[in-house]
C-alpha cells in the first residue's frame, strides 16, 4: 500500500502550524511578563542569570523571557520571530530541541563565565543561537536549500551577530557567545546521517 502524499503534506502542515503557534506563545509570554515587570518596578529582572550564584541558575530557564524595558524587548522580538519561524518550518520537535539546547548551553555558559555581580536577561542569546543553528546546519546536512537560507541570515544579520560578540559594558556578549555555541551544538546534534558516496558496481566497501 502506497502512502498518501496528500495525507503526508497535511500532517507536515499541522506540525508546522503547531510550531508556529509555539513561537507566537513564547513572544506573547515575553510581552506579558514585561508588562507585569514594568508594573512591578522591574522586580522580575531579579530572575535573570546571576553568575556563580546558586539562586541565579533559575535564570537559565527564565532569562530569555525577561527584558530591560520595551525597547530591549522590541529589538529582540523581530529577529526572534523571523529566525524562530524558519526553524519551526521543520516542526515542533525540531524547534523545541534547538530552543532547549540553546537555552541550556547559553545560560550555563553565561552563569559559569560572566562577571559576578551582574544579571543577564533577554532573548538575544536565543536569537544568536537560532542564527548560528540556521547558518551551520546546511553544512552538516549538505543541503543546498539550507545553505541558501544560511546565506540570507548572514546577509541580513551578519553585522549584528559580529557586533554582538564584541565585549561592551551593559551588553551580555557572554550570553550572545554561548547562545551561538548552543546553536552550533544543536546543529551537530540534529544533523542527519552522512551519506556515503555511491560504490561502483561489484566493489565491496571496506569495513
HELIX and SHEET records of a PDB file:
HELIX    1   1 UNK A    5  UNK A   39  1                                  35    
HELIX    2   2 UNK A   43  UNK A   47  5                                   5    
HELIX    3   3 UNK A   54  UNK A   58  5                                   5    
HELIX    4   4 UNK A   59  UNK A   62  1                                   4    
HELIX    5   5 UNK A   63  UNK A   65  5                                   3    
HELIX    6   6 UNK A   70  UNK A   88  1                                  19    
HELIX    7   7 UNK A   92  UNK A  113  1                                  22    
HELIX    8   8 UNK A  124  UNK A  141  1                                  18    
HELIX    9   9 UNK A  144  UNK A  163  1                                  20    
HELIX   10  10 UNK A  173  UNK A  189  1                                  17    
END                                                                             
